[in-house]
Amino acid sequence: MHPVMAAAAALLGSAAIAAAPQAPGPAFPTFKTAADLKAACDRGLDTATAALRQLESRPADGGWLAAYDRFNGQLEDLGYPLQFLSAVHPDKPVRDASEACEQRWTEFQSSLGQNEKLFKAARELKPRDAIDRELLKTTLEGFEDAGVALPPAQRERAKALNDRIAALGLEFDRNVRDAAVQVAFTEAELKGVPEAVWKNAKRDPEGRLLLGVDYPTYHPVLQLADSTSARERIWRAKVNEGGEANLKLLAEITRLRKEYASLFGAASWADFVVRRRMAESVPKAQAFLAEVKAAVEERERRELDELRRAKAEHLGQPLDAVRMERWDVPFYTERARKARYSVDQEAFRPYFPPQESLLFCFRLIEKLMGVRYERVPGVTLWHPEAQTWRVLDAKTNKPLATLWLDLYPREGKYNHAAVWSMRSGSTAARRTPQAALVVNFDRQGLTLDELETLLHELGHAVHNNLSATRYGQQAGTSTKRDFVEAPSQMLEDWVYDKQVLKLFGEVCPNCKPVPDKMIEQAKAARDYAKGIQQSRQHLFASYDLALYSGEPRDPMALWAQMEGATPLGHVKGTMFPAGFSHIATNYSAGYYGYLWSLVVAMDMRTAFDGGKRLDPQVGRRYRDKVLGNGSQLPPAALVKEFLGRDFNSKAFFEDLKK
């Protein structure tokens, strides 16, 4: 048995091991009780501690960096699956045990980051080549940012802050995940919303339908309900998810992060974070956001004026008596798209059944990147509907990776769309990567927008699965945070290509093909309200940087001020930051990265222009140069290897003008 497999098997003990024949990497653990998970967490931390003692005693020789990487890989296998279950397990006691385990692993990692023996060994190393040099650079930066070089008292404070911030972030996410928000509606109030969205919903004692704010429910109500009151109530319920408790948590998180940054002499948490990113400095990130704002500001106003006129006409009221509200925008945008482009997102659902949509996305990656997906039956996972797939090289049939999928919403499950890189690949250690893709789709089928989301998330999984780096610490999505979204964003455009969508016929011969005209209309319509959309993204990014720059400010007061300065203003009584998990956790001072990486993504996409969307030569070059290299090279160098030139923002800003 592979050493890491052996470690994972030892960890699981009495937990059930769901092993698939020839599936690469360790199997995913399942647990009958929270006590089983806690026991596995105990054993895993004991194993990790023993492995650390061995590594500490190892001399700083030519094999140290590889040994350190293998150690980090072992930590992934011991800890990541257990921590992931807090997002997906159907039983709350197991989710709670998973979260408690994650906090213990966080404390272990914060101590590891301050390990003076390992830091001293890393400083003594002489890298063999550019790959070693890049890993050594980021390794030393990681130790330094964890506080290893601080004086003892400050080092101890840095660890305490790290642990506390992590605990607060877990509590923030738990408050959103377990809120189980429900809004009561009469059937009349849901006029315009497809019956499939609400027909099976539970009812309150008065017979009203109780709807949650999961995406398969929330979006159709917000976009299609004729009732203004219904749209407003579900919008307010969603935007207030997390509540006052999360506003207090976010305030404490921002204060503690400012204190943490000050230990290192940084002016703010944003300055501390961004110095390690592609943007390199907060002023540079802010200058980029200012450029985006200048490009979309006037367009946003024109689009909102048009939607206000549409509202006045729809309600039969004078224009000067009509005000656009935030819960109006999705509804009137959808109406305008239908009227102007004859595009109805709901009309796509019969053409895109969920499972077949997944197979379509797989087929696209197969044709483009030279791989093959194969489902592994009979595997026990965290939920009966979760799926296991293996990824193989199409030419050699060599197993490359494992992918787990969880497609449908349920109570207590993570309610957005995301990918967890569960295990990093390493060619040196013969380690195969593993990822888990989690979405919440309507069982009746996907809209085109949701198909785009699925392909985006699969892009993250592919980044993990097709990594071919020497070291696991440089694998896949280990890249800089303001680049990591680019490989996923690049693929989003493929769902608007008629030739690409014809791949549906290969995976589902009985599926009714989506008419070319619908795709042409959707392609024409996708740029509608782009100013509104990108202005909102700009606000999120600007708020994040403002919150973490300078002295700590009250998160809600700052949001009300910044949102209040936008054309639609701030809605009194709402608390969007209470559900803004990105900035409470791993995207703090980094949300601008979504726009930054979109610039890179749209430039990389130009390599597939001119009928090359399914060109296997371009796809293989992309697989090898960008995905395969992980963070062995800085992002700008990866893109230059792929494009043959430095990346630029031309495609991004030209697209904003469409």
C-alpha positions in Angstrom: 0.0 0.0 0.0 1.1 3.5 -0.8 2.5 5.2 2.4 -0.1 7.9 2.3 -2.8 5.3 1.8 -1.5 3.5 4.8 -1.6 6.7 6.9 -5.2 7.3 5.8 -6.2 3.8 6.6 -4.7 4.0 10.0 -6.5 7.3 10.6 -9.9 5.9 9.7 -9.9 3.0 12.1 -13.5 1.9 12.8 -14.8 4.4 10.2 -16.0 2.7 7.0 -13.6 2.9 4.1 -15.3 3.3 0.7 -12.6 2.0 -1.7 -13.1 1.8 -5.4 -11.1 -0.7 -7.4 -8.1 1.0 -8.9 -9.3 4.4 -7.7 -6.3 6.7 -7.3 -5.5 8.0 -3.8 -7.1 7.2 -0.5 -10.8 6.5 -0.3 -13.2 9.0 1.2 -14.0 8.3 4.8 -17.5 7.9 6.1 -18.6 8.0 9.7 -21.7 6.7 11.5 -21.5 9.1 14.4 -19.9 12.3 15.5 -17.9 10.3 18.0 -16.3 8.3 15.1 -15.3 11.5 13.4 -13.8 12.9 16.6 -11.8 9.7 17.2 -10.5 9.9 13.6 -9.5 13.5 14.2 -7.7 12.5 17.4 -5.8 9.8 15.6 -5.0 12.0 12.6 -3.5 14.7 14.8 -1.5 12.1 16.8 -0.1 10.8 13.5 0.6 14.3 12.2 2.5 15.2 15.5 4.6 12.0 15.2 5.4 12.8 11.6 6.4 16.3 12.5 8.8 15.1 15.1 10.5 12.9 12.5 10.7 15.8 10.0 12.2 18.1 12.7 15.1 15.6 13.2 15.9 15.4 9.5 19.0 17.3 8.4 18.6 20.1 5.9 20.0 18.2 3.0 19.1 17.8 -0.6 16.1 15.6 0.2 14.6 17.9 2.8 12.3 19.9 0.5 10.8 16.7 -0.9 10.3 15.3 2.6 8.6 18.5 3.8 6.3 18.3 0.8 5.4 14.7 1.5 4.7 15.7 5.1 2.3 18.4 3.9 0.6 15.9 1.7 0.1 13.6 4.6 -1.5 16.4 6.5 -4.0 16.9 3.7 -4.9 13.2 3.7 -5.3 13.1 7.5 -7.3 16.4 7.9 -9.0 17.7 4.7 -11.7 15.0 4.3 -12.8 15.4 7.9 -12.9 19.2 7.7 -14.9 19.1 4.5 -17.8 17.2 6.0 -18.9 20.3 7.9 -20.1 21.7 4.5 -22.0 18.6 3.2 -22.8 16.0 5.8 -26.6 15.6 6.3 -26.3 15.1 10.1 -25.7 18.2 12.2 -23.8 16.4 15.0 -21.3 15.1 12.4 -21.1 18.6 10.8 -20.4 20.1 14.3 -17.8 17.4 15.0 -16.2 18.2 11.6 -16.1 21.9 12.4 -14.5 21.2 15.8 -11.9 19.0 14.1 -11.2 21.8 11.6 -10.5 24.2 14.5 -8.0 21.7 16.0 -6.3 21.3 12.7 -6.1 25.1 12.3 -4.4 25.3 15.7 -1.9 22.6 14.6 -1.2 24.5 11.4 -0.7 27.8 13.1 1.9 26.1 15.4 3.5 24.5 12.4 3.8 27.9 10.7 5.9 29.0 13.7 8.1 25.9 13.9 11.6 27.3 14.2 13.3 24.0 13.4 11.6 23.7 10.1 12.1 27.4 9.3 15.8 27.1 10.1 16.1 24.1 7.9 14.3 25.8 5.0 16.6 28.8 5.3 19.7 26.6 5.0 18.6 24.9 1.8 20.2 25.5 -1.6 17.5 25.1 -4.3 18.4 22.7 -7.2 16.5 24.6 -9.9 13.8 27.2 -10.6 11.0 24.9 -9.3 12.8 24.3 -6.0 13.6 28.0 -5.8 9.9 29.0 -6.2 8.7 26.5 -3.6 11.4 27.6 -1.2 10.4 31.2 -1.7 6.8 30.6 -0.9 7.7 28.3 2.0 9.8 30.9 3.7 7.2 33.5 3.1 4.6 31.3 4.7 6.7 30.8 7.8 7.4 34.5 8.0 3.7 35.4 7.6 2.8 33.0 10.4 5.1 34.9 12.7 8.1 32.5 13.1 10.6 35.4 13.0 8.7 37.6 15.5 9.9 38.1 19.1 8.5 35.4 21.5 5.6 37.5 22.9 4.5 38.7 19.5 4.9 35.2 18.0 2.6 33.9 20.7 0.1 36.7 20.1 0.2 36.0 16.3 -0.7 32.3 16.9 -3.6 33.3 19.3 -4.9 35.7 16.7 -4.7 33.2 13.9 -6.6 30.6 16.0 -9.2 33.1 17.1 -9.8 34.4 13.5 -10.2 30.9 12.2 -12.7 30.1 14.9 -14.7 33.2 14.2 -14.7 32.4 10.5 -16.1 28.9 11.1 -18.8 30.4 13.4 -19.7 32.9 10.6 -20.1 30.2 8.0 -22.1 28.0 10.5 -24.5 30.9 11.2 -25.3 31.1 7.4 -25.3 27.4 6.7 -27.5 26.4 9.6 -29.9 29.4 9.6 -32.5 27.4 7.6 -34.2 30.6 6.6 -37.8 30.1 5.3 -40.2 32.6 3.9 -44.0 32.0 3.7 -45.9 32.6 0.5 -49.4 32.0 -0.8 -49.7 30.3 -4.1 -51.1 33.5 -5.5 -47.9 35.4 -4.5 -45.8 32.9 -6.5 -47.6 33.6 -9.7 -45.0 33.6 -12.5 -42.7 31.2 -10.7 -42.6 27.7 -12.2 -44.7 25.3 -10.2 -41.8 22.8 -10.0 -39.9 25.4 -7.7 -42.6 25.3 -5.0 -45.1 22.5 -5.5 -43.3 20.1 -3.1 -42.5 22.7 -0.4 -43.8 22.3 3.2 -46.6 24.4 4.4 -47.2 26.4 7.6 -50.3 26.0 9.7 -52.0 28.6 7.6 -51.4 26.6 4.4 -48.7 29.0 3.1 -45.7 27.5 1.2 -42.4 27.7 3.1 -39.5 28.4 0.7 -35.9 28.5 1.6 -33.2 30.8 0.1 -31.2 28.1 -1.6 -30.3 29.1 -5.1 -32.7 26.7 -7.0 -35.5 28.5 -5.0 -34.3 32.0 -4.5 -33.3 32.9 -8.1 -36.6 31.8 -9.7 -38.7 33.7 -7.2 -36.5 36.8 -7.5 -36.5 36.8 -11.3 -40.0 35.6 -12.0 -42.5 36.3 -9.3 -45.0 38.9 -10.4 -45.6 40.0 -6.8 -43.3 42.8 -5.8 -43.9 42.0 -2.2 -42.9 38.3 -2.7 -39.7 39.4 -4.4 -38.9 41.9 -1.7 -39.4 39.4 1.1 -37.2 36.7 -0.3 -34.6 39.3 -1.2 -34.5 40.7 2.3 -34.4 37.2 3.8 -31.4 36.3 1.7 -29.5 39.5 2.1 -30.0 39.3 5.9 -28.7 35.7 6.1 -26.3 35.5 9.0 -28.0 38.2 11.0 -26.7 40.6 13.7 -24.5 37.9 15.1 -22.4 37.8 12.0 -22.0 41.5 11.9 -20.5 41.3 15.3 -18.2 38.5 14.2 -17.1 40.4 11.2 -16.3 43.4 13.3 -14.1 41.3 15.6 -12.5 39.6 12.6 -11.5 42.9 11.0 -10.1 44.2 14.3 -8.1 41.1 14.9 -6.7 41.0 11.4 -5.6 44.7 11.8 -3.8 43.7 15.0 -2.2 40.7 13.3 -0.9 42.8 10.4 0.5 45.4 12.8 2.7 42.7 14.4 4.6 42.6 11.2 4.7 46.4 10.7 2.1 46.5 8.0 -0.2 49.5 7.8 -3.3 47.3 7.4 -4.5 43.7 6.8 -5.0 44.6 3.1 -1.4 45.8 2.9 -0.2 42.6 4.6 -2.2 40.4 2.2 -1.9 42.1 -1.2 1.9 42.4 -1.1 2.0 38.6 -1.8 -0.5 38.7 -4.7 -0.3 39.6 -8.4 -1.5 43.1 -7.6 1.5 43.6 -5.3 0.1 46.6 -3.4 -3.2 48.0 -2.3 -2.8 51.2 -4.4 -2.3 49.1 -7.5 -5.4 47.0 -6.7 -7.4 50.2 -6.1 -6.2 51.8 -9.3 -7.4 48.7 -11.2 -10.8 49.0 -9.5 -11.0 52.7 -10.4 -10.4 51.8 -14.0 -13.2 49.2 -13.9 -15.5 51.8 -12.3 -14.8 54.3 -15.0 -15.6 51.8 -17.6 -19.0 50.7 -16.3 -20.3 53.6 -14.3 -22.2 55.4 -17.1 -23.4 52.1 -18.5 -24.9 51.1 -15.2 -26.9 54.3 -15.0 -28.2 53.9 -18.5 -29.3 50.3 -17.8 -31.0 51.2 -14.6 -32.9 54.0 -16.3 -34.1 51.5 -18.9 -35.2 49.1 -16.3 -37.1 51.9 -14.5 -38.9 52.7 -17.7 -39.8 49.1 -18.1 -41.1 49.0 -14.5 -43.2 52.1 -15.1 -44.7 50.6 -18.3 -45.4 47.3 -16.6 -47.2 48.9 -13.7 -48.9 51.5 -15.8 -47.5 54.4 -13.7 -45.8 57.7 -14.6 -42.0 57.4 -14.9 -41.4 60.0 -12.3 -43.5 58.1 -9.8 -41.4 54.9 -10.2 -38.3 54.0 -8.2 -36.1 51.0 -8.9 -35.5 48.8 -5.9 -32.8 46.1 -5.6 -35.4 43.3 -5.7 -36.7 44.8 -8.9 -33.5 44.5 -10.9 -33.4 40.7 -11.5 -37.1 40.7 -12.3 -37.1 43.5 -14.9 -33.7 42.4 -16.3 -35.3 39.0 -17.0 -38.4 40.7 -18.5 -36.2 42.9 -20.7 -34.1 40.0 -21.9 -37.3 38.1 -22.8 -38.8 41.1 -24.6 -35.6 42.2 -26.4 -33.9 38.9 -27.1 -36.7 36.4 -26.6 -34.5 34.7 -23.9 -36.1 32.9 -21.1 -33.6 31.2 -18.8 -36.3 28.8 -17.4 -36.9 27.6 -21.0 -33.4 26.0 -21.0 -34.2 23.5 -18.1 -35.7 20.8 -20.3 -32.6 20.8 -22.5 -30.1 20.6 -19.6 -31.0 17.8 -17.2 -28.6 17.9 -14.2 -26.7 14.6 -14.7 -26.5 15.0 -18.4 -25.3 18.5 -18.0 -22.5 17.1 -15.9 -21.7 14.6 -18.6 -21.6 17.4 -21.2 -19.1 19.3 -19.1 -17.0 16.2 -18.8 -17.2 15.6 -22.5 -16.0 19.1 -23.2 -12.9 18.7 -21.0 -12.3 15.3 -22.5 -12.2 16.6 -26.0 -10.2 19.7 -25.1 -7.7 18.3 -22.7 -7.1 14.7 -23.6 -8.7 13.0 -20.5 -11.5 10.5 -19.8 -14.0 10.5 -17.0 -15.3 7.2 -15.6 -17.9 6.9 -12.9 -17.0 4.6 -10.0 -20.2 2.8 -8.8 -21.0 1.4 -5.4 -18.9 3.9 -3.4 -20.3 5.0 0.0 -19.9 8.7 0.6 -21.3 11.4 2.9 -24.7 11.2 1.1 -26.4 8.6 -1.1 -26.6 11.0 -4.0 -22.9 12.0 -3.9 -20.9 10.6 -6.8 -17.3 9.3 -7.3 -15.5 9.7 -10.7 -12.0 8.9 -11.7 -10.1 10.9 -14.3 -7.8 9.1 -16.6 -5.4 10.2 -19.4 -7.2 9.4 -22.7 -4.0 8.1 -24.5 -2.4 6.1 -21.8 -5.4 5.2 -19.6 -3.3 6.3 -16.6 -5.3 7.2 -13.5 -4.8 11.0 -12.9 -7.3 12.0 -10.2 -10.5 11.4 -8.3 -13.5 13.8 -8.4 -16.4 13.7 -6.0 -19.7 15.5 -6.8 -22.7 16.6 -4.8 -25.3 18.2 -7.0 -28.5 18.9 -5.1 -29.6 21.1 -2.2 -30.6 19.9 1.2 -30.9 21.3 4.7 -27.6 22.0 6.4 -25.6 21.8 3.2 -23.2 24.5 1.9 -25.7 26.6 -0.1 -23.5 28.1 -2.9 -21.2 26.5 -5.5 -17.6 25.6 -4.8 -14.8 23.2 -5.2 -12.6 21.8 -2.4 -9.1 20.7 -3.4 -9.0 17.8 -1.1 -5.6 16.4 -2.1 -2.7 17.9 -4.1 -0.9 15.9 -6.7 2.8 15.4 -6.8 4.8 13.6 -9.5 7.8 13.2 -7.2 5.7 11.5 -4.6 3.5 9.7 -7.1 0.5 11.4 -5.5 -2.8 11.7 -7.4 -5.0 14.7 -6.7 -8.6 14.6 -5.4 -11.3 17.3 -5.4 -14.9 17.7 -4.4 -17.4 19.8 -6.4 -20.5 21.0 -4.6 -23.4 22.8 -6.2 -27.1 23.2 -5.5 -29.1 22.6 -8.7 -32.7 22.2 -9.6 -33.5 18.6 -10.3 -35.8 19.7 -13.1 -32.8 20.9 -15.1 -30.3 23.8 -15.4 -30.7 27.2 -16.9 -27.9 28.3 -19.2 -26.6 30.5 -16.4 -26.5 27.5 -14.1 -24.7 25.4 -16.8 -22.1 28.2 -16.9 -21.8 28.0 -13.1 -21.3 24.2 -13.4 -18.6 24.6 -16.0 -16.9 27.3 -13.9 -16.7 25.1 -10.8 -15.6 22.1 -12.9 -12.8 24.4 -14.1 -11.5 24.6 -10.5 -11.7 20.8 -10.2 -9.9 20.4 -13.5 -7.2 22.7 -12.2 -6.7 20.4 -9.2 -7.1 17.1 -11.2 -4.8 17.9 -14.1 -1.9 19.4 -12.1 1.4 17.7 -12.8 3.7 19.5 -10.5 6.8 18.0 -8.8 5.6 19.1 -5.4 2.1 19.0 -3.9 2.5 22.4 -2.4 2.7 23.9 -5.9 -0.2 21.8 -7.3 -3.3 23.1 -9.0 -5.1 25.8 -7.2 -2.2 26.7 -5.0 -1.6 29.7 -7.2 -2.0 33.3 -6.1 -5.5 34.2 -5.0 -6.0 36.9 -7.6 -5.2 34.3 -10.4 -6.9 31.2 -9.0 -10.3 32.1 -10.6 -8.9 32.7 -14.1 -8.9 29.0 -15.3 -12.5 28.7 -14.3 -13.7 32.1 -15.6 -12.0 31.3 -18.9 -14.2 28.3 -19.6 -17.5 30.1 -18.9 -17.9 31.4 -22.4 -18.0 27.9 -23.9 -21.6 27.4 -23.0 -22.6 30.0 -25.6 -20.9 28.2 -28.4 -23.4 26.3 -30.6 -20.8 23.7 -31.7 -19.7 23.1 -28.2 -23.3 22.5 -27.0 -23.8 19.9 -29.7 -21.6 17.7 -27.5 -24.8 17.1 -25.5 -25.8 14.7 -28.3 -22.7 12.6 -27.6 -23.5 12.1 -23.9 -27.3 12.0 -24.2 -28.6 10.9 -27.6 -32.2 11.1 -26.3 -31.9 14.6 -25.0 -33.7 17.2 -27.1 -31.0 19.4 -28.6 -31.2 23.1 -27.6 -32.2 25.1 -30.7 -29.4 27.2 -32.3 -31.7 30.2 -32.2 -32.0 30.0 -28.4 -28.3 30.0 -28.0 -27.9 32.9 -30.5 -30.5 34.9 -28.5 -28.8 34.0 -25.2 -25.4 35.1 -26.6 -26.9 38.4 -27.7 -28.6 38.8 -24.3 -25.7 38.0 -22.0 -24.2 41.5 -22.3 -27.5 43.1 -21.2 -27.2 44.7 -17.8 -23.4 44.0 -17.7 -22.9 47.4 -16.3 -25.1 46.6 -13.3 -23.5 43.3 -12.8 -19.9 44.5 -13.0 -20.7 47.6 -10.9 -21.9 45.3 -8.1 -18.8 43.2 -8.3 -16.8 46.4 -8.1 -18.7 47.4 -5.0 -18.0 44.1 -3.3 -14.3 44.3 -4.1 -14.0 48.0 -3.1 -15.9 47.3 0.2 -13.6 44.4 1.0 -10.4 46.5 0.4 -11.9 49.5 2.3 -12.9 47.3 5.3 -9.4 45.9 5.6 -7.4 49.1 4.8 -6.5 51.7 7.5 -8.1 51.5 10.9 -10.9 49.0 11.6 -14.4 50.4 10.9 -17.9 49.2 11.7 -18.6 46.8 8.8 -22.3 47.7 8.6 -21.8 51.4 8.7 -19.1 51.2 6.0 -21.4 49.0 3.8 -24.3 51.4 4.3 -22.1 54.3 3.3 -20.6 52.7 0.2 -23.8 51.0 -1.0 -25.6 54.3 -0.3 -23.3 56.0 -2.8 -24.5 53.7 -5.6 -27.4 54.6 -7.9 -29.8 52.2 -6.2 -28.6 53.3 -2.7 -28.7 51.3 0.5 -31.9 49.6 1.8 -32.4 50.4 5.4 -32.6 47.4 7.6 -30.6 45.1 5.4 -27.2 43.7 6.4 -25.5 42.2 3.3 -22.1 41.9 5.1 -23.6 39.4 7.5 -23.6 36.8 4.7 -20.5 37.9 2.9 -18.5 34.8 3.8 -15.7 35.4 1.3 -14.4 38.4 3.2 -14.9 36.9 6.6 -12.8 33.9 5.6 -10.3 33.2 2.8 -11.0 36.0 0.4 -10.4 38.8 2.9 -8.6 41.7 1.2 -8.7 39.6 -1.9 -12.2 39.9 -3.4 -10.9 42.2 -6.0 -9.2 39.0 -7.4 -12.4 38.0 -9.1 -12.2 41.0 -11.4 -8.4 40.8 -11.6 -8.4 37.2 -12.6 -11.2 37.8 -15.1 -8.8 40.1 -17.0 -6.3 37.2 -17.2 -9.1 34.7 -18.1 -10.4 36.7 -21.0 -6.9 37.2 -22.4 -6.2 33.5 -22.1 -9.5 32.8 -23.9 -8.2 34.6 -27.0 -6.0 31.6 -27.7 -9.2 29.6 -28.4 -10.7 32.2 -30.8 -11.1 31.6 -34.5 -13.0 28.3 -34.3 -10.5 26.7 -31.8 -13.0 26.2 -28.9 -12.6 22.4 -29.2 -9.1 22.4 -30.6 -7.2 19.6 -28.7 -3.8 21.1 -29.6 -4.6 24.4 -27.9 -6.4 22.6 -25.1 -3.4 20.3 -24.5 -1.0 23.3 -24.5 -3.3 25.0 -21.9 -3.4 21.8 -19.8 0.4 21.5 -19.8 1.4 25.2 -19.5 -1.2 26.6 -17.2 -3.0 23.8 -15.3 -0.2 21.3 -15.2 2.3 23.9 -13.8 0.2 24.9 -10.8 2.4 27.5 -9.0 5.8 26.2 -10.2 5.9 29.5 -12.0 4.3 32.9 -11.0 0.9 33.4 -12.7 2.2 36.0 -15.2 4.9 33.6 -16.3 2.4 30.7 -16.7 0.2 32.9 -18.9 3.2 34.0 -21.0 4.2 30.4 -21.5 0.7 29.7 -22.8 0.0 32.8 -24.9 3.6 33.4 -26.0 3.4 37.0 -24.7 2.6 39.0 -21.6 -1.1 39.1 -20.7 -3.0 42.4 -21.1 -6.4 43.8 -20.3 -7.5 44.6 -23.8 -10.1 41.8 -24.1 -11.6 42.6 -20.7 -12.2 46.3 -21.3 -13.4 45.7 -24.9 -15.9 43.3 -23.5 -17.2 45.9 -21.1 -18.1 48.0 -24.1 -20.3 45.4 -25.7 
